[in-house]
Amino acid sequence: MGSTIIDVAKKCGYSKTTVSRAYAEPDSVSEKAKLKIYAAAKSLNYTPNAIARAMVRQQTENIAFIINEKQSPAVLNPFYSPILEAVMRESARRNYSVFVVTNQDVLLPNGEVYIKKQMDGVIFVGEAGETIIGRLREQNIPVVLLNNVLDMEDLLCITTSHYEGAMSAVDHLYEQEHQKIGLLAGRFSPQVNEARYKGYVDALVRRGLEINPQYILEIDPTLEAGEQAMAHLLQLENRPTAAFCTNDTVAAGAMKAVIRAGLRIPEDVAIVGFDDSSVSRIVEPELTTVRIDMDRMGQLAAEKLFDLIEGKPSGETRIVIPTELIVRSSSSRTQVHLE
């Protein structure tokens, strides 16, 4: 059994309270007393516990990963689970713990107080409110916003090229000779929704294609909603021959609807998703999708947050991770892989 604070107190001749203060509040203990206490601790191989170390350093060695309740639990979310894993890996390398909570948890009566007292920094992912971010920053708690952009002074936002990714998806479908292209748009944060929608619309306009309001459906980003929405599109008299889905889970649901209607993918209906999550390789045929480097996003968010915790200015307020179209069998008969 290792030495305790009581052993140190006995060896140096000071009280347990004084020994504790020497680590927790060193300025309140004389230099003479601290020298004797630290020497006694060293001779006994005594190490103060994590709470005492945190008090000395004014850091808890904890960070919070706050996800919107609609995307929770993060560990089961095909998009956010790789991001969380990267954050946890980088945090473990720095001996930090990661606490995963939802924005609703923070809004509970004691939620914000808990974050302020127990967390050295916060990563908000997806939808996030300016009010809570502002209050945390007023308390000098560093914040990084991931997969969203808010116009707040000196707030570091890490996002991806949603607009360019959406355009590449629609351009690909056009190049596969589709002119009636539907949009199944999952309800995400406004910044993500607007960028992907605009990419879809601008790609159609650039190709001289009609924007048919009947082909555009805004839905919850779930498998069930994707299936229901695609089933609705397939019942249209002049149905689309392709669909761009703004995440892979919605695309998987759309594929189920096509198959259940007795149609073939991609011969009768081509499908493209977004994210390149694990879902894209589970479905059959495998899903063409827009890849986001989720691992890089998570690692970068953690690295930048730790820089802020250490007092290093970020020097930037927006970092955009590029996307890449990955062509698989759900949209291309030739099954070209651009991986």
Secondary structure, DSSP 8 states (H G I E B T S, - for coil): ----HHHHHHHHTS-HHHHHHHHH-GGGS-HHHHHHHHHHHHHTT----HHHHHHHHT--SEEEEEE-GGG--GGG-TTHHHHHHHHHHHHHHTT-EEEEEEHHHHHSTTHHHHHHHH-SEEEEESS--HHHHHHHHHTT--EEEES-----TT-EEEEE-HHHHHHHHHHHHHHTT---EEEEEE---HHHHHHHHHHHHHHHHHTT----GGGEEEE-SSHHHHHHHHHHHHTSTT--SEEEESSHHHHHHHHHHHHHTT--TTTT-EEEEEE--THHHHSSS--EEEEE-HHHHHHHHHHHHHHHHTT---S-SEEEE-EEEE--TTT-TT-----
